[in-house]
Amino acid sequence: MSGRATNNLSKEKIQQLLAAVGAGPKEDTEQIETTDYNWHEPHCFNKKQLKKLDNFTRKVAIKAAEKFANLYKSKFDVKIVSTTQHFTDELLNQLSGSEQPEYYLPFGIEKERLSGLVGISEQTASIWATQLLGDSKPEDDSKKDLSELEESLLLDITSGLVDAFSSPFPTCEFRPAGKIIKGQWPLDLQGTEELCRISFEIKQAESEESSGAYFLITCEKLMLIVKKYTQGADKFSEEEISNAILEHLHEMKVSAMAQLASSVLTFEEIMNLQIDDILLLDRRIDEPIELIVDDLTICYGWPSKSSGQYALAITEDPKLTAASQEHIEGHPAPAEHVRNKPKVANTNTDIK
């Protein structure tokens, strides 16, 4: 289109053309709901995994309520309040800014390799311990240190919570440390390591008052649980099993080697090789090179380069190569298509 013709299109003309093809502005535009992406939080889990995580935490809440009922001989309700993800440094800054130090019970698959903890406030620790002793209310001074007996009771309570956290997935049993820690961060984690915080609320039946605590575990460890966790009643279909196997196969790494050519030398000839010597290889310059996977030639191509690196431009369909046909069909390929397998492989280019 010429410049003159373009200049003849006035604003009104353009609007008429857009209206004719249905591209004019809409008066009632629907509002699209969007959520801000928080760069200060990790995003380890996709929607499907978050749904599994939600099912997992609900089951943990049920088991935690059972643990409290057994300890206190009374009915309890446990509710998951939130599940959030944090970077370690960001979370430590939050904890350091808190006026009240917390009590921690670290846990892990092995006691020497801790990957999570149960965290409770001083007030919650005081409530749990005094109620287990039979007192209806803790003393007004909740900031005082717990007695040795109260710490022992608190260890029993929090160990029960760790057991509840393990119960939905028995093959991943977490073991609590042997001691409650106050105020001091017990995990050997720092920087941008990713953590998941699962906060929950505990309330005795027919009581208006509630207390809270939380599980904190590395996203890496929790991801292993989420990937393997399914509800007991769930059964996989044959298609789901097949897709899962294919997914794992697709993720397997296989080493591939591009072989230019080879040569067979005596030991004396190899020892006498010097700079500027020319080594004659066993392939003509008009023959393609091989791509070898697990000692099997799967296709042929020509040397190339890409992004400053050596490359192989494949010219023959792997399904049609003689070597692949021989491997799949179980009989020798025609003699004119069979390439001799070299006795000594050399993945380099011409050696001088």
DAPE-V890879 format. One record per residue. N is the residue number from 0. SS is DSSP state (H for helix, E for strand, C for the rest). PSI is psi in whole degrees, 0 to 359 (NA if undefined). NEAR is the number of other ideal C-beta (glycine too) atoms within 12 Angstrom. Layout:
n->N ss->SS psi->PSI near->NEAR
n->N ss->SS psi->PSI near->NEAR
This chain:
n->0 ss->C psi->138 near->8
n->1 ss->C psi->163 near->8
n->2 ss->H psi->323 near->8
n->3 ss->H psi->316 near->8
n->4 ss->H psi->321 near->9
n->5 ss->H psi->320 near->11
n->6 ss->H psi->338 near->10
n->7 ss->C psi->347 near->13
n->8 ss->C psi->102 near->17
n->9 ss->C psi->172 near->11
n->10 ss->H psi->320 near->10
n->11 ss->H psi->319 near->11
n->12 ss->H psi->314 near->15
n->13 ss->H psi->318 near->16
n->14 ss->H psi->322 near->15
n->15 ss->H psi->318 near->14
n->16 ss->H psi->317 near->15
n->17 ss->H psi->321 near->16
n->18 ss->H psi->325 near->14
n->19 ss->H psi->327 near->11
n->20 ss->C psi->9 near->10
n->21 ss->C psi->24 near->9
n->22 ss->C psi->17 near->12
n->23 ss->C psi->167 near->13
n->24 ss->C psi->144 near->10
n->25 ss->C psi->136 near->10
n->26 ss->C psi->315 near->6
n->27 ss->C psi->88 near->6
n->28 ss->C psi->126 near->7
n->29 ss->C psi->140 near->7
n->30 ss->C psi->129 near->6
n->31 ss->C psi->123 near->6
n->32 ss->C psi->130 near->6
n->33 ss->C psi->155 near->6
n->34 ss->C psi->140 near->7
n->35 ss->C psi->138 near->8
n->36 ss->C psi->117 near->9
n->37 ss->C psi->107 near->13
n->38 ss->C psi->348 near->10
n->39 ss->C psi->356 near->17
n->40 ss->C psi->143 near->22
n->41 ss->C psi->158 near->27
n->42 ss->C psi->75 near->20
n->43 ss->C psi->330 near->27
n->44 ss->C psi->137 near->26
n->45 ss->C psi->180 near->13
n->46 ss->H psi->320 near->10
n->47 ss->H psi->319 near->13
n->48 ss->H psi->324 near->25
n->49 ss->H psi->326 near->22
n->50 ss->H psi->318 near->18
n->51 ss->H psi->320 near->28
n->52 ss->H psi->322 near->33
n->53 ss->H psi->316 near->22
n->54 ss->H psi->321 near->26
n->55 ss->H psi->312 near->38
n->56 ss->H psi->328 near->37
n->57 ss->H psi->320 near->24
n->58 ss->H psi->324 near->29
n->59 ss->H psi->318 near->38
n->60 ss->H psi->319 near->34
n->61 ss->H psi->315 near->25
n->62 ss->H psi->322 near->28
n->63 ss->H psi->320 near->40
n->64 ss->H psi->321 near->31
n->65 ss->H psi->320 near->22
n->66 ss->H psi->316 near->29
n->67 ss->H psi->321 near->36
n->68 ss->H psi->320 near->21
n->69 ss->H psi->322 near->19
n->70 ss->H psi->315 near->29
n->71 ss->H psi->356 near->28
n->72 ss->C psi->42 near->13
n->73 ss->C psi->159 near->19
n->74 ss->C psi->137 near->17
n->75 ss->E psi->152 near->34
n->76 ss->E psi->132 near->23
n->77 ss->E psi->128 near->36
n->78 ss->E psi->131 near->23
n->79 ss->E psi->122 near->31
n->80 ss->E psi->315 near->21
n->81 ss->E psi->155 near->18
n->82 ss->E psi->113 near->34
n->83 ss->E psi->158 near->30
n->84 ss->E psi->143 near->32
n->85 ss->E psi->152 near->33
n->86 ss->E psi->145 near->28
n->87 ss->H psi->313 near->27
n->88 ss->H psi->317 near->20
n->89 ss->H psi->319 near->25
n->90 ss->H psi->320 near->35
n->91 ss->H psi->325 near->23
n->92 ss->H psi->322 near->15
n->93 ss->H psi->315 near->20
n->94 ss->H psi->322 near->28
n->95 ss->H psi->335 near->16
n->96 ss->C psi->354 near->11
n->97 ss->C psi->141 near->15
n->98 ss->C psi->330 near->12
n->99 ss->C psi->124 near->20
n->100 ss->C psi->151 near->23
n->101 ss->C psi->163 near->33
n->102 ss->E psi->138 near->38
n->103 ss->E psi->140 near->35
n->104 ss->E psi->103 near->41
n->105 ss->E psi->156 near->37
n->106 ss->E psi->166 near->42
n->107 ss->E psi->172 near->28
n->108 ss->C psi->320 near->23
n->109 ss->E psi->145 near->16
n->110 ss->C psi->332 near->19
n->111 ss->C psi->343 near->12
n->112 ss->E psi->83 near->18
n->113 ss->C psi->135 near->30
n->114 ss->C psi->0 near->36
n->115 ss->E psi->178 near->39
n->116 ss->E psi->161 near->41
n->117 ss->E psi->127 near->47
n->118 ss->E psi->132 near->40
n->119 ss->E psi->148 near->36
n->120 ss->C psi->166 near->28
n->121 ss->H psi->319 near->32
n->122 ss->H psi->316 near->29
n->123 ss->H psi->318 near->33
n->124 ss->H psi->317 near->41
n->125 ss->H psi->318 near->33
n->126 ss->H psi->311 near->35
n->127 ss->H psi->316 near->41
n->128 ss->H psi->314 near->37
n->129 ss->H psi->324 near->29
n->130 ss->H psi->325 near->29
n->131 ss->H psi->333 near->31
n->132 ss->C psi->349 near->24
n->133 ss->C psi->358 near->12
n->134 ss->C psi->140 near->15
n->135 ss->C psi->324 near->13
n->136 ss->C psi->145 near->15
n->137 ss->C psi->164 near->26
n->138 ss->C psi->157 near->20
n->139 ss->C psi->325 near->10
n->140 ss->C psi->83 near->12
n->141 ss->C psi->350 near->24
n->142 ss->C psi->355 near->18
n->143 ss->C psi->152 near->17
n->144 ss->C psi->147 near->20
n->145 ss->C psi->150 near->32
n->146 ss->C psi->169 near->17
n->147 ss->H psi->322 near->13
n->148 ss->H psi->317 near->14
n->149 ss->H psi->321 near->30
n->150 ss->H psi->323 near->25
n->151 ss->H psi->319 near->19
n->152 ss->H psi->320 near->29
n->153 ss->H psi->325 near->41
n->154 ss->H psi->320 near->34
n->155 ss->H psi->318 near->27
n->156 ss->H psi->310 near->40
n->157 ss->H psi->329 near->45
n->158 ss->H psi->324 near->28
n->159 ss->H psi->325 near->35
n->160 ss->H psi->321 near->42
n->161 ss->H psi->320 near->39
n->162 ss->H psi->322 near->28
n->163 ss->H psi->325 near->41
n->164 ss->H psi->330 near->47
n->165 ss->H psi->336 near->32
n->166 ss->H psi->323 near->27
n->167 ss->C psi->346 near->30
n->168 ss->C psi->79 near->30
n->169 ss->C psi->330 near->16
n->170 ss->C psi->355 near->13
n->171 ss->C psi->67 near->27
n->172 ss->C psi->123 near->20
n->173 ss->C psi->142 near->39
n->174 ss->E psi->127 near->23
n->175 ss->E psi->151 near->35
n->176 ss->C psi->165 near->27
n->177 ss->C psi->7 near->18
n->178 ss->C psi->141 near->21
n->179 ss->C psi->138 near->37
n->180 ss->E psi->134 near->28
n->181 ss->E psi->124 near->27
n->182 ss->C psi->337 near->21
n->183 ss->C psi->127 near->17
n->184 ss->C psi->120 near->26
n->185 ss->C psi->352 near->29
n->186 ss->C psi->142 near->30
n->187 ss->C psi->66 near->16
n->188 ss->C psi->148 near->29
n->189 ss->C psi->175 near->16
n->190 ss->C psi->227 near->13
n->191 ss->C psi->20 near->19
n->192 ss->C psi->142 near->26
n->193 ss->E psi->132 near->30
n->194 ss->E psi->150 near->40
n->195 ss->E psi->128 near->40
n->196 ss->E psi->123 near->35
n->197 ss->E psi->102 near->39
n->198 ss->E psi->140 near->27
n->199 ss->E psi->159 near->37
n->200 ss->E psi->135 near->24
n->201 ss->E psi->129 near->40
n->202 ss->E psi->132 near->25
n->203 ss->E psi->142 near->26
n->204 ss->C psi->140 near->18
n->205 ss->C psi->24 near->10
n->206 ss->C psi->143 near->18
n->207 ss->C psi->337 near->7
n->208 ss->C psi->144 near->18
n->209 ss->E psi->161 near->22
n->210 ss->E psi->161 near->33
n->211 ss->E psi->158 near->28
n->212 ss->E psi->182 near->42
n->213 ss->E psi->153 near->39
n->214 ss->E psi->142 near->45
n->215 ss->E psi->124 near->44
n->216 ss->E psi->149 near->43
n->217 ss->E psi->140 near->35
n->218 ss->H psi->328 near->35
n->219 ss->H psi->314 near->22
n->220 ss->H psi->320 near->34
n->221 ss->H psi->328 near->37
n->222 ss->H psi->321 near->27
n->223 ss->H psi->321 near->22
n->224 ss->H psi->314 near->38
n->225 ss->H psi->319 near->30
n->226 ss->H psi->326 near->23
n->227 ss->H psi->342 near->18
n->228 ss->C psi->131 near->30
n->229 ss->C psi->154 near->21
n->230 ss->C psi->148 near->17
n->231 ss->C psi->328 near->12
n->232 ss->C psi->347 near->8
n->233 ss->C psi->142 near->11
n->234 ss->C psi->140 near->10
n->235 ss->C psi->138 near->14
n->236 ss->C psi->166 near->10
n->237 ss->H psi->324 near->10
n->238 ss->H psi->318 near->10
n->239 ss->H psi->319 near->14
n->240 ss->H psi->316 near->13
n->241 ss->H psi->317 near->13
n->242 ss->H psi->323 near->14
n->243 ss->H psi->319 near->18
n->244 ss->H psi->316 near->15
n->245 ss->H psi->322 near->13
n->246 ss->H psi->318 near->13
n->247 ss->H psi->321 near->13
n->248 ss->H psi->319 near->12
n->249 ss->H psi->334 near->11
n->250 ss->H psi->351 near->10
n->251 ss->C psi->138 near->12
n->252 ss->C psi->133 near->9
n->253 ss->C psi->132 near->14
n->254 ss->C psi->130 near->12
n->255 ss->E psi->139 near->21
n->256 ss->E psi->127 near->22
n->257 ss->E psi->118 near->31
n->258 ss->E psi->117 near->35
n->259 ss->C psi->305 near->32
n->260 ss->E psi->185 near->29
n->261 ss->E psi->173 near->27
n->262 ss->C psi->150 near->25
n->263 ss->C psi->121 near->18
n->264 ss->C psi->157 near->20
n->265 ss->C psi->163 near->11
n->266 ss->H psi->323 near->10
n->267 ss->H psi->320 near->8
n->268 ss->H psi->321 near->16
n->269 ss->H psi->318 near->16
n->270 ss->H psi->334 near->10
n->271 ss->C psi->2 near->11
n->272 ss->C psi->136 near->17
n->273 ss->C psi->168 near->12
n->274 ss->C psi->138 near->7
n->275 ss->C psi->358 near->8
n->276 ss->C psi->149 near->16
n->277 ss->C psi->126 near->12
n->278 ss->C psi->121 near->24
n->279 ss->C psi->124 near->18
n->280 ss->C psi->171 near->26
n->281 ss->C psi->25 near->21
n->282 ss->C psi->139 near->23
n->283 ss->C psi->158 near->12
n->284 ss->C psi->345 near->14
n->285 ss->C psi->8 near->7
n->286 ss->C psi->139 near->20
n->287 ss->C psi->165 near->26
n->288 ss->E psi->165 near->37
n->289 ss->E psi->147 near->39
n->290 ss->E psi->120 near->32
n->291 ss->E psi->130 near->30
n->292 ss->E psi->120 near->22
n->293 ss->C psi->49 near->14
n->294 ss->C psi->14 near->16
n->295 ss->E psi->126 near->23
n->296 ss->E psi->116 near->34
n->297 ss->E psi->340 near->31
n->298 ss->E psi->173 near->29
n->299 ss->E psi->157 near->30
n->300 ss->E psi->191 near->27
n->301 ss->E psi->147 near->22
n->302 ss->E psi->142 near->28
n->303 ss->E psi->187 near->16
n->304 ss->E psi->151 near->12
n->305 ss->E psi->129 near->10
n->306 ss->C psi->39 near->7
n->307 ss->C psi->15 near->6
n->308 ss->E psi->155 near->10
n->309 ss->E psi->147 near->18
n->310 ss->E psi->168 near->16
n->311 ss->E psi->118 near->27
n->312 ss->E psi->109 near->18
n->313 ss->E psi->130 near->23
n->314 ss->C psi->344 near->19
n->315 ss->C psi->137 near->26
n->316 ss->C psi->125 near->14
n->317 ss->H psi->329 near->24
n->318 ss->H psi->343 near->15
n->319 ss->H psi->0 near->17
n->320 ss->C psi->151 near->29
n->321 ss->H psi->320 near->30
n->322 ss->H psi->318 near->30
n->323 ss->H psi->318 near->25
n->324 ss->H psi->318 near->24
n->325 ss->H psi->321 near->21
n->326 ss->H psi->319 near->20
n->327 ss->H psi->314 near->16
n->328 ss->H psi->344 near->12
n->329 ss->C psi->22 near->9
n->330 ss->C psi->156 near->11
n->331 ss->C psi->146 near->14
n->332 ss->C psi->162 near->20
n->333 ss->C psi->145 near->11
n->334 ss->H psi->325 near->10
n->335 ss->H psi->346 near->8
n->336 ss->H psi->353 near->18
n->337 ss->C psi->128 near->16
n->338 ss->C psi->138 near->27
n->339 ss->C psi->133 near->17
n->340 ss->C psi->123 near->18
n->341 ss->C psi->149 near->22
n->342 ss->C psi->326 near->11
n->343 ss->C psi->120 near->20
n->344 ss->E psi->144 near->22
n->345 ss->E psi->112 near->26
n->346 ss->C psi->358 near->23
n->347 ss->C psi->172 near->19
n->348 ss->C psi->192 near->18
n->349 ss->C psi->131 near->17
n->350 ss->C psi->129 near->23
n->351 ss->C psi->NA near->13
